[in-house]
Amino acid sequence: MVALALGCEIQNLNYPYRKNYYYPDMPKNFQISQYDQAGAVPFAVKGKVSIRSANKDVAITRIQMEEDPGKLYYLGTIDSSPYTLVDYNRAGIGLLEIVTEPTLESPQEARLFLQKLRSILEHLGVSDGGLEGAMRCDANVSIAGGRRVEVKNISSFKEVERALGFEISRQRSLLAKGIRVPMETRHWDDIRRVTVSLRTKEEEHDYRYFPEADLVPISMSKEYILAVKAMMPELPDARRDRLMKQYNLPEYNASVLTRDKGLADFFEKSVQIYNRPKEVSNWVMTDLQRWLREEDVEIGESKVTSDMLVEMLSLIDNGTISGKIAKSVLREMVKTGKKPREIIHEQSLLRIDSVDQIETVVEEVFRDSPQAVEDALTDEKTVNFLVGQVMRHTERKADPEMTNRLVRRKLAQLCQKT
């Protein structure tokens, strides 16, 4: 499914290969992988991932299957830890390695590519990108005048951008000093935000590839491939176009939503019970996303449901709370999982729409700001200042339209007296 989604050529017959070198995180000390030299082929080659926001197609070299090694743990940093701990739980589990051509030209492009790739994998249902270690990145960096450096096992999109930014700066600094960049493998230390040398880079012959004698060749018939193709779900690009057409969303909104399958699912479920797509999309892709990032949780892990968001939007519609108060309510929803009405009751956030209450505050603001009142008789900006003062005094609970109207009415009365 991944190969079909990326437009790759799928090989009808391919062979597992054994890759040999010292593996502290593989008990049998070799890795079953695939090979793309000496007549051998991985199961899929060529293909592309289109990044619309960067106006770029990232070419795929190959997709291969291999074993996952275990996970290494260090006490403190990798170069100061007195020993290394190995978690073998995932060693030997199958993984998919997707290799790109060297067409990415900046850390930002790398991040956009990985976000798009994750969205494709999640829409296919073959990977949960929210799980730790479900998706990892090895990034190769080379600058003219130096050799290729591989930065291993970067664990997040944010860290990929940081790691590549650091490595590019490091290599440029070496070249500027006349020092040749060696071919090596480096580790990204996300605490110190630096790369650390692990080993000089192996050449092809160092791995001593040979066919895995204990496994049979893998055969995929055309009939099987067609059967898989018939099961393919809607992919991000097609979903983006459908959201634009079905819900009349701007391209930007639809693109942001489909970047994360969970976010797009949340949006569509919300629209089913609150048929204002543009309004829902704006709340989901701005405020909801911001508070989720602040809490460092994915939408699928959040306690906020579509029903809760719709309840909050309905409270804005019926005048119970203002849009500004709703922003703080949503933040509390993300942090605690409490329902909107519960938060509003606990924090006394009901909107003030009583003329008498607002008029009392207007009188107070006019009494405390005589010069501003005088200026407001001829200056529109100062009118807005007075409205803002009333809103501040009521902790933004006053109805904005009513506040504006009462401030202007009070100024009109003063004009008539003068």
Number of C-alpha atoms within 10 A of each C-alpha: 17 18 20 16 18 20 16 19 15 20 16 13 14 20 20 25 24 20 20 16 13 11 13 17 20 19 13 10 13 18 24 20 23 26 22 14 10 8 6 16 20 21 25 24 22 18 20 19 19 16 18 12 10 11 7 15 15 18 18 22 17 22 24 21 18 19 19 20 24 19 16 13 14 14 12 10 14 18 14 9 12 10 10 11 13 14 12 16 10 15 16 18 11 14 15 14 19 17 16 18 12 13 13 17 9 13 20 17 18 19 20 18 21 19 18 21 20 20 23 25 21 20 21 19 14 11 15 15 18 16 9 10 15 11 21 17 18 18 19 15 19 17 13 10 12 17 14 16 22 20 24 18 16 23 17 19 20 12 18 25 18 19 23 24 15 17 22 15 11 15 23 19 13 13 16 10 9 10 13 13 20 13 17 16 21 23 20 26 16 15 8 8 12 17 19 16 15 16 11 13 15 12 9 9 8 11 15 11 20 15 18 17 11 8 11 11 13 12 13 14 12 12 9 11 14 11 11 12 13 10 10 15 14 14 17 25 19 11 19 24 16 15 22 16 13 10 16 13 19 14 14 11 18 25 21 16 25 25 21 21 23 17 21 24 15 21 22 19 14 22 18 11 12 18 13 13 18 16 13 20 25 14 17 23 17 12 16 22 17 14 19 18 12 12 13 11 16 16 23 14 11 16 16 22 18 21 15 19 24 18 17 23 21 14 18 17 12 9 14 21 25 22 17 11 18 21 16 15 23 24 18 18 24 22 17 13 16 16 21 21 17 12 18 20 10 9 10 10 20 17 20 21 18 11 13 10 12 23 17 11 19 23 13 14 19 19 11 11 12 11 11 16 22 16 13 18 15 11 12 10 10 17 21 15 14 22 21 16 19 27 20 12 15 16 12 20 22 25 20 19 10 17 23 19 12 17 23 18 12 15 18 12 10 13 12 7 7 5
